[in-house]
């Protein structure tokens, strides 16, 4: 009996030893991978710092050259005027010394009058050399170490078939996860989830460019010139109280406290941008509280605001489209409007041939930001500071043409997809378990 117990203990210890070896190997791999990412970030930041420093130096040099050219021109003009006046002054002295009355009254008086009328040109106002205010290096722009649970793979819980070809925008209709608003930008449907099927509750032919649900369950729709509102009770379409005069709208987000954030612009959508490009936060009554437009250096922040989400810690996250081919970035702003971070994808995924083209962002209940990509079937997961946690190739789990997503109050996540060009298939919506997979520990 004693020998059997010893043998069992030895077997258990051998098993534990093997497990520890596996853990050591796995953790070493994670260590090396994390160290590699830190070094990549170091190289990228150094490159961006060099580029930004070079830009500042170029701007400063240009400013100095403009001021120096102005001062040299002013000195030259002053010297010419001084020389002219001194020459005339000498002529007046010569006339006085000559004691010639005719010369004095004819030539002298004329010279004195000309000298009196020779005004000194006023100094032109100009912008002085600006002062450099050093920024701070923080975890927002360097990165941070995060613990992330990878206890489960992303799994499809449910696949739902729609009756439209593209789920371009999607929103929870009631918060419970039983009803959804979906649209292909031309047809808007309110659908009820019944098992693995979708039943159309309401449908409207209406062109929209974004949507979000209010705490009242009414739906806000982006109609370029204004925000329309659809009543949850009557389905009546009315003008909302959230107004942005003189600007066109491009995106909308409703926060859990009922505040409404919109993206807006003036003029036409062109690249590079011409005109105003802003993000405006309004309270629940439509009063404008904050406008984000310029950074601390007075430069425009946005090119075209494509999508918006907000985090629990008060940050505003914006998909900013940069070019006609949908290249974009995710800009993270603090409550005060400081640009805390800019997420440009990751070099292991995004290259010159596969540029970063984010299309939608959403914030999960644990304050993780999920980003879908326009050109590749990937989801990126970043923290509320804009630092990458990980990414996921959705094709590997059988989800294709990812467009948009929404989350119910209970934590259910739905992914809305499109279909390939020329396909006669209808779009699908997937319920997945993303929250369990990426919950921070």
C-alpha positions as CSV (number, residue, x, y, z in Angstrom):
1,X,0.0,0.0,0.0
2,X,2.8,2.4,0.9
3,X,4.7,1.8,-2.3
4,X,1.5,2.3,-4.4
5,X,0.9,5.6,-2.6
6,X,4.5,6.7,-3.3
7,X,4.2,5.6,-6.9
8,X,0.9,7.6,-7.2
9,X,2.6,10.7,-5.7
10,X,5.5,10.4,-8.0
11,X,3.2,10.1,-11.0
12,X,1.3,13.2,-9.8
13,X,4.5,15.1,-9.3
14,X,5.7,14.1,-12.8
15,X,2.4,15.3,-14.2
16,X,2.7,18.6,-12.3
17,X,6.4,18.9,-13.5
18,X,5.2,18.5,-17.1
19,X,2.4,21.0,-16.6
20,X,4.9,23.5,-15.1
21,X,7.2,22.9,-18.1
22,X,4.3,23.7,-20.5
23,X,3.4,26.8,-18.5
24,X,7.0,27.9,-18.5
25,X,7.2,27.4,-22.3
26,X,3.9,29.2,-22.9
27,X,4.7,32.1,-20.7
28,X,8.2,32.4,-22.3
29,X,6.5,32.6,-25.7
30,X,4.1,35.3,-24.3
31,X,7.1,37.1,-22.7
32,X,9.0,37.1,-26.0
33,X,6.0,38.2,-28.0
34,X,5.2,41.0,-25.5
35,X,8.8,42.2,-25.5
36,X,8.8,42.2,-29.3
37,X,5.6,44.4,-29.3
38,X,7.2,46.8,-26.8
39,X,10.3,47.1,-29.1
40,X,8.1,47.6,-32.2
41,X,6.2,50.3,-30.4
42,X,9.5,51.9,-29.3
43,X,10.7,52.0,-33.0
44,X,7.3,53.3,-34.2
45,X,7.2,56.0,-31.5
46,X,10.8,57.1,-32.2
47,X,9.9,57.4,-35.9
48,X,6.8,59.4,-35.2
49,X,8.7,61.6,-32.7
50,X,11.4,62.3,-35.3
51,X,8.7,63.1,-37.9
52,X,6.8,65.4,-35.5
53,X,10.0,67.1,-34.4
54,X,11.0,67.6,-38.0
55,X,7.6,69.1,-38.7
56,X,7.9,71.5,-35.8
57,X,11.4,72.5,-36.9
58,X,10.2,73.1,-40.4
59,X,7.3,75.3,-39.2
60,X,9.6,77.2,-36.8
61,X,12.2,77.8,-39.6
62,X,9.5,79.0,-42.0
63,X,8.1,81.4,-39.3
64,X,11.6,82.7,-38.6
65,X,12.4,83.2,-42.3
66,X,9.1,85.2,-42.8
67,X,9.9,87.4,-39.8
68,X,13.5,87.9,-40.8
69,X,12.5,88.7,-44.4
70,X,10.0,91.3,-43.0
71,X,12.6,92.9,-40.7
72,X,15.3,93.0,-43.4
73,X,12.8,94.7,-45.8
74,X,11.8,97.1,-43.1
75,X,15.5,98.0,-42.4
76,X,16.2,98.5,-46.1
77,X,13.1,100.8,-46.5
78,X,14.1,102.7,-43.4
79,X,17.7,103.2,-44.7
80,X,16.4,104.4,-48.0
81,X,14.1,106.9,-46.3
82,X,16.8,108.1,-43.9
83,X,19.2,108.6,-46.9
84,X,16.5,110.6,-48.8
85,X,15.7,112.8,-45.8
86,X,19.4,113.4,-45.0
87,X,20.1,114.3,-48.7
88,X,17.2,116.8,-48.6
89,X,18.4,118.1,-45.2
90,X,21.8,118.8,-46.7
91,X,20.2,120.7,-49.5
92,X,18.3,122.9,-47.1
93,X,21.5,123.6,-45.2
94,X,23.2,124.6,-48.5
95,X,20.3,127.0,-49.3
96,X,20.4,128.6,-45.9
97,X,24.2,129.0,-46.1
98,X,24.0,130.5,-49.6
99,X,22.1,133.6,-48.3
100,X,20.2,133.6,-51.6
101,X,16.7,134.9,-50.8
102,X,15.2,133.6,-54.0
103,X,16.6,130.2,-53.5
104,X,15.5,130.2,-49.9
105,X,11.9,131.1,-50.6
106,X,11.5,129.0,-53.8
107,X,13.6,125.9,-53.3
108,X,14.0,125.9,-49.5
109,X,10.4,126.2,-48.6
110,X,9.5,123.4,-51.1
111,X,12.1,121.1,-49.6
112,X,11.0,121.7,-46.0
113,X,7.4,121.0,-47.0
114,X,8.4,117.7,-48.8
115,X,10.3,116.7,-45.6
116,X,7.3,117.4,-43.4
117,X,5.1,115.3,-45.7
118,X,7.5,112.4,-45.7
119,X,5.7,110.1,-43.2
120,X,7.4,107.2,-41.5
121,X,5.6,104.0,-42.6
122,X,3.8,102.3,-39.7
123,X,5.1,98.9,-38.4
124,X,3.1,96.0,-39.8
125,X,1.8,93.6,-37.1
126,X,3.1,90.0,-37.4
127,X,3.0,86.8,-35.4
128,X,6.0,86.5,-33.1
129,X,8.1,83.3,-32.9
130,X,5.9,80.8,-31.0
131,X,7.0,79.2,-27.7
132,X,7.5,75.4,-27.6
133,X,5.5,73.6,-24.8
134,X,6.8,70.1,-24.3
135,X,4.2,67.3,-24.2
136,X,4.2,64.5,-21.7
137,X,5.1,60.9,-22.3
138,X,2.5,58.7,-20.7
139,X,1.0,55.2,-20.9
140,X,-1.5,56.6,-23.3
141,X,1.0,57.1,-26.1
142,X,3.7,54.6,-25.1
143,X,1.5,51.7,-24.1
144,X,0.8,49.7,-21.0
145,X,0.9,46.1,-19.8
146,X,-2.6,44.6,-19.5
147,X,-3.7,41.2,-18.2
148,X,-6.1,39.6,-20.6
149,X,-8.0,36.4,-20.2
150,X,-7.8,34.0,-23.1
151,X,-9.7,31.2,-21.4
152,X,-12.1,30.7,-24.3
153,X,-12.0,31.0,-28.1
154,X,-14.5,33.3,-29.8
155,X,-17.5,31.1,-30.6
156,X,-20.6,31.6,-32.6
157,X,-23.6,31.2,-30.3
158,X,-26.3,31.9,-32.9
159,X,-26.6,32.7,-36.6
160,X,-29.5,34.8,-37.8
161,X,-30.6,35.3,-41.4
162,X,-31.8,38.7,-42.5
163,X,-33.8,39.8,-45.5
164,X,-31.4,42.5,-46.6
165,X,-28.1,42.1,-48.5
166,X,-26.0,44.2,-46.1
167,X,-26.2,45.0,-42.4
168,X,-24.3,48.3,-42.6
169,X,-25.6,49.8,-39.3
170,X,-27.1,48.0,-36.4
171,X,-28.4,49.0,-32.9
172,X,-30.2,47.3,-30.0
173,X,-33.9,48.3,-30.1
174,X,-34.8,47.5,-26.5
175,X,-31.6,46.7,-24.6
176,X,-32.8,43.2,-23.8
177,X,-31.2,41.7,-26.9
178,X,-34.6,40.6,-28.3
179,X,-35.1,43.4,-30.9
180,X,-32.6,45.0,-33.3
181,X,-32.6,47.9,-35.7
182,X,-30.7,47.0,-38.9
183,X,-30.2,48.8,-42.2
184,X,-28.4,48.6,-45.5
185,X,-28.5,52.4,-45.6
186,X,-31.7,52.3,-47.8
187,X,-34.1,50.1,-45.9
188,X,-34.5,50.3,-42.1
189,X,-35.9,47.3,-40.3
190,X,-36.9,46.6,-36.7
191,X,-36.5,42.9,-36.2
192,X,-37.4,40.6,-33.3
193,X,-35.1,37.6,-32.5
194,X,-37.2,34.4,-32.3
195,X,-35.0,31.4,-31.8
196,X,-32.7,31.4,-34.8
197,X,-35.0,33.5,-36.9
198,X,-35.7,37.2,-37.4
199,X,-39.2,38.5,-37.6
200,X,-39.7,42.0,-39.2
201,X,-41.6,44.1,-36.7
202,X,-41.4,47.4,-38.7
203,X,-39.9,48.6,-42.0
204,X,-39.2,52.0,-43.6
205,X,-37.6,53.0,-46.9
206,X,-35.2,55.7,-45.6
207,X,-31.6,56.6,-46.5
208,X,-29.4,57.0,-43.4
209,X,-25.7,57.5,-42.5
210,X,-25.7,56.3,-38.9
211,X,-28.0,55.5,-36.0
212,X,-28.1,55.1,-32.3
213,X,-30.8,54.3,-29.7
214,X,-31.7,56.7,-26.8
215,X,-32.4,55.6,-23.3
216,X,-36.1,56.3,-24.1
217,X,-35.7,53.6,-26.8
218,X,-36.3,56.1,-29.6
219,X,-33.9,55.8,-32.5
220,X,-31.8,58.6,-33.8
221,X,-30.9,58.6,-37.5
222,X,-28.2,60.6,-39.3
223,X,-29.8,62.3,-42.3
224,X,-26.7,64.5,-43.3
225,X,-28.6,67.8,-42.6
226,X,-30.1,66.8,-39.3
227,X,-30.8,64.1,-36.8
228,X,-34.2,62.5,-37.2
229,X,-35.9,60.6,-34.4
230,X,-38.2,57.5,-34.7
231,X,-40.6,56.9,-31.8
232,X,-40.3,53.5,-30.2
233,X,-44.1,53.7,-29.4
234,X,-45.5,55.0,-32.7
235,X,-42.7,54.6,-35.3
236,X,-43.3,58.2,-36.3
237,X,-40.3,60.0,-37.8
238,X,-39.8,63.5,-36.4
239,X,-37.0,66.1,-36.2
240,X,-34.9,65.5,-33.1
241,X,-33.9,68.2,-30.6
242,X,-30.2,67.6,-31.3
243,X,-29.3,70.4,-33.7
244,X,-26.0,71.3,-35.3
245,X,-26.6,74.5,-37.4
246,X,-24.5,75.2,-40.5
247,X,-22.9,71.7,-40.6
248,X,-23.7,68.4,-42.1
249,X,-23.7,65.2,-40.0
250,X,-21.6,62.0,-40.5
251,X,-22.0,60.0,-37.3
252,X,-23.9,59.7,-34.0
253,X,-23.4,57.9,-30.7
254,X,-25.7,57.9,-27.6
255,X,-23.9,57.4,-24.2
256,X,-25.4,55.4,-21.3
257,X,-26.2,58.7,-19.6
258,X,-28.3,59.9,-22.6
259,X,-25.7,62.4,-23.9
260,X,-25.5,62.5,-27.7
261,X,-22.2,62.8,-29.6
262,X,-22.2,63.6,-33.3
263,X,-19.6,64.0,-36.0
264,X,-20.1,67.0,-38.4
265,X,-18.5,68.8,-41.2
266,X,-18.9,71.8,-43.5
267,X,-18.6,71.9,-47.3
268,X,-17.9,68.7,-49.3
269,X,-16.3,65.5,-48.2
270,X,-12.8,65.9,-49.8
271,X,-9.3,64.7,-49.0
272,X,-7.4,66.5,-47.6
273,X,-10.2,68.1,-45.7
274,X,-11.4,71.6,-46.4
275,X,-13.7,73.3,-44.0
276,X,-14.7,72.4,-40.5
277,X,-14.5,68.8,-39.1
278,X,-15.9,68.5,-35.6
279,X,-17.1,66.2,-32.9
280,X,-19.9,67.7,-30.7
281,X,-21.1,66.4,-27.4
282,X,-24.7,67.4,-26.4
283,X,-26.6,66.8,-23.1
284,X,-29.8,64.9,-23.0
285,X,-31.7,68.1,-23.8
286,X,-29.7,68.9,-26.9
287,X,-27.5,71.6,-25.3
288,X,-24.0,71.7,-26.7
289,X,-21.5,70.9,-24.0
290,X,-18.2,70.2,-25.8
291,X,-16.8,70.7,-29.3
292,X,-13.6,68.9,-30.4
293,X,-12.0,70.4,-33.5
294,X,-8.4,71.5,-32.8
295,X,-5.5,70.0,-30.9
296,X,-3.3,71.9,-28.5
297,X,-1.1,73.2,-31.4
298,X,-4.2,74.6,-33.2
299,X,-4.2,71.9,-35.9
300,X,-7.4,70.3,-37.1
301,X,-7.8,66.9,-35.5
302,X,-10.2,65.2,-37.9
303,X,-10.5,64.6,-41.7
304,X,-13.9,62.9,-41.8
305,X,-15.6,61.5,-38.7
306,X,-16.9,58.1,-39.7
307,X,-17.9,56.5,-36.4
308,X,-17.9,57.3,-32.6
309,X,-18.0,55.6,-29.3
310,X,-17.3,56.7,-25.7
311,X,-15.7,54.8,-22.8
312,X,-16.6,54.7,-19.1
313,X,-13.5,56.7,-18.2
314,X,-14.8,59.6,-20.3
315,X,-12.7,59.2,-23.4
316,X,-14.1,59.8,-26.9
317,X,-13.0,57.4,-29.6
318,X,-13.4,58.4,-33.3
319,X,-12.9,56.5,-36.5
320,X,-11.3,59.3,-38.6
321,X,-11.3,58.5,-42.4
322,X,-8.2,60.0,-44.1
323,X,-8.6,59.2,-47.8
324,X,-11.0,58.2,-50.5
325,X,-9.8,54.6,-50.4
326,X,-11.0,54.3,-46.8
327,X,-7.7,54.5,-45.0
328,X,-8.4,55.7,-41.5
329,X,-7.3,55.7,-37.9
330,X,-8.8,55.6,-34.4
331,X,-8.4,58.8,-32.4
332,X,-8.7,58.7,-28.6
333,X,-9.6,62.0,-27.0
334,X,-9.8,62.9,-23.3
335,X,-12.7,64.8,-21.8
336,X,-10.7,68.0,-22.2
337,X,-10.1,67.3,-25.9
338,X,-6.4,66.2,-25.6
339,X,-5.4,63.7,-28.2
340,X,-4.4,60.9,-25.9
341,X,-3.5,58.3,-28.5
342,X,-4.0,57.4,-32.2
343,X,-4.4,53.7,-33.1
344,X,-3.2,52.9,-36.6
345,X,-3.6,49.1,-36.6
346,X,-0.6,46.9,-36.0
347,X,2.5,46.2,-38.2
348,X,2.0,42.4,-37.9
349,X,-1.4,42.8,-39.6
350,X,-1.3,46.1,-41.5
351,X,1.3,46.9,-44.2
352,X,1.5,49.1,-47.2
353,X,-0.3,46.4,-49.2
354,X,-2.9,45.9,-46.3
355,X,-3.5,49.4,-44.9
356,X,-5.6,50.0,-41.8
357,X,-9.2,50.7,-42.8
358,X,-11.3,50.8,-39.6
359,X,-15.1,51.2,-40.2
360,X,-16.9,50.7,-36.9
361,X,-16.1,50.9,-33.2
362,X,-18.0,50.0,-30.1
363,X,-17.3,49.9,-26.3
364,X,-18.0,46.8,-24.3
365,X,-19.2,46.9,-20.7
366,X,-15.7,46.2,-19.5
367,X,-14.4,49.3,-21.4
368,X,-12.7,47.4,-24.2
369,X,-13.0,49.0,-27.6
370,X,-13.8,46.7,-30.5
371,X,-12.8,47.9,-34.0
372,X,-13.9,46.3,-37.3
373,X,-11.8,46.7,-40.5
374,X,-13.1,47.5,-43.9
375,X,-10.6,45.7,-46.1
376,X,-9.7,42.6,-43.9
377,X,-12.0,40.4,-41.9
378,X,-10.3,41.3,-38.6
379,X,-11.5,42.6,-35.3
380,X,-9.0,44.7,-33.2
381,X,-9.4,44.9,-29.4
382,X,-7.9,48.0,-27.7
383,X,-8.2,49.3,-24.2
384,X,-9.8,52.6,-23.3
385,X,-6.4,54.4,-23.7
386,X,-6.2,53.2,-27.3
387,X,-3.5,50.5,-26.8
388,X,-3.9,47.2,-28.6
389,X,-4.9,44.2,-26.5
390,X,-5.1,41.7,-29.4
391,X,-6.8,41.1,-32.8
392,X,-8.9,38.2,-34.2
393,X,-9.2,36.9,-37.7
394,X,-13.0,36.3,-37.9
395,X,-12.6,34.2,-41.0
396,X,-11.1,31.5,-38.9
397,X,-14.3,31.1,-36.9
398,X,-16.6,31.3,-39.9
399,X,-17.7,34.9,-39.9
400,X,-17.2,36.9,-43.1
401,X,-17.7,40.5,-44.3
402,X,-17.9,42.0,-40.8
403,X,-19.4,45.5,-40.8
404,X,-20.9,46.5,-37.5
405,X,-21.9,45.3,-34.0
406,X,-24.0,46.1,-31.0
407,X,-24.3,45.0,-27.4
408,X,-27.3,44.3,-25.2
409,X,-27.5,45.4,-21.6
410,X,-27.0,41.7,-20.6
411,X,-23.7,41.6,-22.5
412,X,-24.8,39.8,-25.7
413,X,-22.8,40.9,-28.7
414,X,-24.2,40.8,-32.2
415,X,-22.1,41.2,-35.3
416,X,-23.7,42.4,-38.5
417,X,-22.2,41.3,-41.8
418,X,-22.4,42.1,-45.5
419,X,-22.3,39.8,-48.6
420,X,-19.8,39.6,-51.5
421,X,-20.5,41.9,-54.4
422,X,-22.8,40.2,-57.0
423,X,-24.1,37.6,-54.4
424,X,-27.8,36.9,-54.2
425,X,-27.5,35.8,-50.6
426,X,-28.9,37.9,-47.7
427,X,-26.7,39.2,-44.9
428,X,-26.3,37.4,-41.6
429,X,-26.1,38.5,-38.0
430,X,-24.0,36.4,-35.4
431,X,-24.3,36.3,-31.7
432,X,-20.8,35.6,-30.2
433,X,-19.2,35.3,-26.8
434,X,-16.6,38.1,-27.3
435,X,-17.0,39.5,-23.7
436,X,-15.9,36.2,-22.0
437,X,-12.9,35.9,-24.3
438,X,-11.5,39.4,-23.7
439,X,-12.5,40.1,-20.2
440,X,-9.7,41.7,-18.3
441,X,-8.5,39.9,-15.1
